[in-house]
Amino acid sequence: MTYQAVKTAANAVGLDIFGAFHPRPDQRAPEGCGTLLLLGPDEPGFWDRITNSAEYHLPDPVDRWSERVIGRLAADFGAKALFPFGGPPYQPFVSWALGSGRVWQSPVGLLVHDRAGLMVSFRGALALPQRLVLPALPANSPCENCITKPCLDACPAGALNADGYQLAVCHDWLDSKPGKTCMNAGCLVRRACPPSQSYGRLAEQSAHHMRFFHKG
């Protein structure tokens, strides 16, 4: 088994490897895990897979789809499937992401990924018993080469910037008429990130996640 073999199989079902590492004991990976692979949506095209799936008209369609698809990948590769939902307790996906060498904290505090930018999300992970040879990591965060840092000034409500995140202000904005811009196409801060813009996520997918976020 190789990293590329798992990546190819993940790509075939609409996912990609968003991070990979050989876990240390303090990183709370399952016992016997030699390699942990973090899986996220492979764009463009991910949302079409969801909307055409058997899960789409059921509650929590993205999570249900993730359980089925990643569960099948785990079975194919003799791995354990792990998910960022279904708790408590919850798996430490944020610390796993930061430990992968492909995710960093952005100037606004959100996680930023070398490929997905501020649109980064994880659908699950595979805990493999084998210690796979992993590809080279990016030299640094995309934020280090981002001169204008548009994320800092993108929030029209002032709810998310270098000073932190004000949840109540964000929800009030989403309830307003101008806030429909974010509700219907996704957070303007996330959309302002240059890697996010080249990632290929559809506005319809962002709107789906915004509805779940705002009603939660």
C-alpha positions as CSV (number, residue, x, y, z in Angstrom):
1,M,0.0,0.0,0.0
2,T,1.2,3.5,-0.8
3,Y,0.1,7.1,-0.1
4,Q,-0.7,7.5,-3.8
5,A,-2.9,4.4,-3.9
6,V,-5.1,5.8,-1.1
7,K,-5.1,9.2,-2.7
8,T,-6.2,7.8,-6.1
9,A,-9.0,5.8,-4.4
10,A,-10.1,8.9,-2.4
11,N,-10.1,11.1,-5.5
12,A,-12.3,8.5,-7.3
13,V,-15.1,9.0,-4.8
14,G,-14.8,12.8,-4.5
15,L,-12.3,13.2,-1.7
16,D,-8.7,14.2,-1.3
17,I,-6.0,13.8,1.3
18,F,-5.8,17.2,3.1
19,G,-3.0,16.2,5.5
20,A,-1.1,13.1,6.6
21,F,1.3,12.4,9.4
22,H,2.8,9.7,11.5
23,P,1.2,10.3,14.9
24,R,3.0,10.7,18.2
25,P,1.5,9.3,21.4
26,D,0.4,12.8,22.5
27,Q,-1.7,13.3,19.3
28,R,-4.5,11.0,20.4
29,A,-4.6,8.8,17.3
30,P,-6.1,5.4,17.7
31,E,-3.8,2.7,19.2
32,G,-1.7,1.0,16.5
33,C,-2.1,3.9,14.0
34,G,1.0,4.2,11.9
35,T,-0.3,6.9,9.5
36,L,-3.3,9.2,9.9
37,L,-4.8,10.6,6.6
38,L,-7.2,13.6,6.8
39,L,-9.8,13.6,4.1
40,G,-11.5,16.7,2.6
41,P,-13.7,17.5,-0.4
42,D,-12.0,17.2,-3.7
43,E,-13.1,20.2,-5.7
44,P,-14.5,20.9,-8.1
45,G,-17.3,18.4,-8.3
46,F,-17.8,17.4,-4.6
47,W,-21.3,19.0,-4.3
48,D,-22.6,17.2,-7.3
49,R,-21.7,13.9,-5.7
50,I,-23.7,14.9,-2.6
51,T,-26.8,16.1,-4.4
52,N,-26.9,13.0,-6.5
53,S,-26.4,10.6,-3.6
54,A,-29.0,8.5,-1.8
55,E,-28.2,10.6,1.4
56,Y,-29.1,14.0,-0.1
57,H,-32.8,14.0,1.0
58,L,-32.1,12.6,4.4
59,P,-31.1,14.6,7.6
60,D,-27.4,15.5,7.8
61,P,-26.7,14.4,4.2
62,V,-23.0,15.3,4.1
63,D,-22.2,13.5,7.3
64,R,-24.2,10.4,6.2
65,W,-22.5,10.4,2.8
66,S,-19.1,10.8,4.6
67,E,-19.8,7.8,6.9
68,R,-20.7,5.6,3.9
69,V,-17.9,6.6,1.6
70,I,-15.1,6.9,4.1
71,G,-16.3,3.7,5.8
72,R,-15.9,1.9,2.5
73,L,-12.4,3.3,2.0
74,A,-11.4,2.2,5.5
75,A,-12.7,-1.3,4.7
76,D,-10.8,-1.4,1.4
77,F,-7.5,-0.4,3.0
78,G,-7.7,-2.1,6.4
79,A,-8.0,1.2,8.2
80,K,-10.2,2.7,10.9
81,A,-12.6,5.4,9.8
82,L,-12.7,8.5,12.1
83,F,-15.1,11.5,11.8
84,P,-15.3,15.0,13.2
85,F,-18.9,14.6,14.1
86,G,-20.9,12.1,16.1
87,G,-19.7,13.1,19.5
88,P,-19.2,13.9,22.3
89,P,-16.5,12.9,22.7
90,Y,-15.1,14.3,19.5
91,Q,-11.9,13.4,17.6
92,P,-9.3,16.1,17.8
93,F,-9.4,17.1,14.1
94,V,-8.2,20.6,14.7
95,S,-5.0,19.6,16.4
96,W,-4.5,16.8,13.8
97,A,-4.9,19.3,11.1
98,L,-2.4,21.7,12.6
99,G,0.0,18.8,13.2
100,S,-0.2,17.7,9.5
101,G,2.0,20.5,8.2
102,R,-0.6,21.5,5.6
103,V,-2.9,23.6,7.9
104,W,-2.1,26.8,9.8
105,Q,-3.9,29.5,11.8
106,S,-4.9,32.4,9.5
107,P,-4.7,36.1,10.4
108,V,-8.4,35.9,11.4
109,G,-7.9,32.8,13.5
110,L,-9.6,30.4,11.2
111,L,-7.7,27.4,9.9
112,V,-6.2,27.8,6.4
113,H,-5.1,25.0,4.1
114,D,-2.5,25.1,1.4
115,R,-5.0,24.0,-1.2
116,A,-8.5,24.8,0.1
117,G,-7.6,28.1,1.9
118,L,-10.2,29.2,4.4
119,M,-12.7,26.8,2.8
120,V,-10.9,23.9,4.4
121,S,-13.1,21.2,5.9
122,F,-12.6,17.6,6.9
123,R,-15.1,14.9,6.1
124,G,-13.2,12.2,8.0
125,A,-9.8,10.5,8.4
126,L,-8.3,7.1,7.9
127,A,-6.1,5.6,10.6
128,L,-3.8,3.1,8.9
129,P,-1.6,0.6,10.7
130,Q,1.1,1.0,8.1
131,R,3.7,3.8,8.3
132,L,3.4,5.1,4.7
133,V,6.0,7.2,3.0
134,L,4.5,10.7,2.8
135,P,5.0,13.5,0.2
136,A,7.0,16.6,1.0
137,L,5.2,19.4,2.8
138,P,4.7,23.0,1.8
139,A,7.4,25.3,2.9
140,N,5.1,27.7,4.7
141,S,1.5,28.8,5.1
142,P,-0.1,30.5,2.1
143,C,-0.7,33.5,4.4
144,E,3.0,34.2,4.5
145,N,3.0,34.9,0.8
146,C,-0.3,36.8,0.8
147,I,0.6,40.5,0.7
148,T,-2.9,42.1,0.9
149,K,-4.4,39.7,3.4
150,P,-8.0,40.4,2.2
151,C,-9.5,38.2,5.0
152,L,-8.7,40.9,7.6
153,D,-11.2,43.4,6.1
154,A,-13.7,41.2,4.3
155,C,-16.4,40.9,7.0
156,P,-19.0,43.6,6.4
157,A,-20.4,43.2,9.9
158,G,-17.0,43.4,11.6
159,A,-17.7,40.1,13.3
160,L,-14.5,38.4,12.1
161,N,-11.1,40.0,11.9
162,A,-7.7,40.1,13.6
163,D,-9.4,41.0,16.9
164,G,-11.3,37.7,17.0
165,Y,-14.8,36.4,16.2
166,Q,-18.0,37.8,17.6
167,L,-20.6,35.0,17.1
168,A,-23.7,37.1,18.1
169,V,-22.7,39.9,15.7
170,C,-22.3,37.3,12.9
171,H,-25.7,35.8,13.5
172,D,-27.3,39.2,13.6
173,W,-25.7,40.1,10.3
174,L,-27.0,36.8,8.7
175,D,-30.5,37.8,9.8
176,S,-30.3,41.1,8.0
177,K,-31.1,41.7,4.3
178,P,-27.4,42.5,3.4
179,G,-26.4,39.3,5.3
180,K,-28.1,37.2,2.6
181,T,-24.9,37.7,0.6
182,C,-23.1,35.4,3.1
183,M,-26.1,33.1,3.6
184,N,-26.5,32.4,-0.1
185,A,-22.9,32.0,-1.1
186,G,-20.7,31.6,2.0
187,C,-18.8,33.7,4.5
188,L,-17.2,36.7,2.7
189,V,-14.0,36.2,4.8
190,R,-13.6,32.6,3.7
191,R,-14.3,33.7,0.1
192,A,-11.8,36.5,0.2
193,C,-8.8,34.1,0.7
194,P,-6.9,33.6,-2.6
195,P,-6.5,29.8,-2.2
196,S,-10.3,29.6,-1.4
197,Q,-11.1,31.3,-4.7
198,S,-9.1,28.8,-6.7
199,Y,-10.4,25.8,-4.8
200,G,-13.7,25.4,-6.7
201,R,-16.3,25.1,-4.0
202,L,-19.8,25.9,-5.3
203,A,-21.9,28.7,-3.7
204,E,-24.7,26.1,-3.2
205,Q,-22.5,24.0,-1.0
206,S,-21.5,27.0,1.1
207,A,-25.1,28.0,1.4
208,H,-26.0,24.5,2.7
209,H,-23.3,24.8,5.4
210,M,-24.4,28.4,6.3
211,R,-28.0,27.2,6.8
212,F,-26.8,24.5,9.2
213,F,-24.5,27.0,11.0
214,H,-27.1,29.7,11.4
215,K,-29.9,27.5,12.7
216,G,-27.5,25.7,15.1
